[in-house]
Amino acid sequence: MRAALLCAAAELGVGAPGGQPAGDVAFATGPVRCAHGRLRGSLRIVPDSPELPQPPLESVIDHVIESNRQYAQTFPGPRPTPPALHLAVVTCMDSRLDLFGALGLQIGDAHLIRNAGGVVTDDVLRSLAISQRLLGTREIAVIHHTECGMFNFDDVEFRYRLTKESGIEPQWRVPGFTDLELDVRISVDRIKQSLWLEHRNSVRGFIFDVASAEITEISHTSPIQD
């Protein structure tokens, strides 16, 4: 259709040299036939108009909302609030860690406490205290992973940049690490030393391999007992 209109416009001398309309758009108002066997006739010239605004592309959140509608249709219903396995997992927010699949967990089995690097911060200890004292968990798994973004992370530089750009100094720290196994042991130690927690004799550390989804336990002994 566009080829026919351009051809007709060129036959009638409309547009730029070479038959390409420039600026205005030509529309056929009756039968036309050009030298190439297409219809020829009169044309109506319509002034060029601004391009109509395009609807915004669907956002990722829109996609998530639609996925939730589909998920809710087959949702089996609520589970009890206390985790069925009495387990809490402290781990990284990294999107490559599918812990439900990798650990064989189901909805309602465990508390998953996540942040950048799986760092045992005061807020993580707060969550663990609530998890144990109010919701009955008794075991804790600390899971760090390979190729973590916190490896060699410069906390001082990052906080300086945020302060410079915002004018507000962060009141939190995001320490990185250079030894993954050592960082797991430090995290386990911090949990075992927290007197806010009732159950500290079953805290174990692991490294999740993002290339294979396998977890490897990091040996650790501690004199702290329940």
ABEGO torsion letter per residue (X at the ends): XAAAAAAAAAAAGBEBBGGBBBGBBBBBABBBBBAAGBBBEBBBBBBBBBBBBBBBBBBAAAAAAAAAAAAAAABAEBBBABBAAGBBBBBBABAABBAAAAAGBBBGABBBBBBBGGBBBAAAAAAAAAAAAAAGBABBBBBBBBGBAABGBBAAAAAAAAAAAAGBBBABBBBBBABAAAAAAAAAAAAAABAABABAABBBBBBBBAAAGBBBBBBBBBABBX
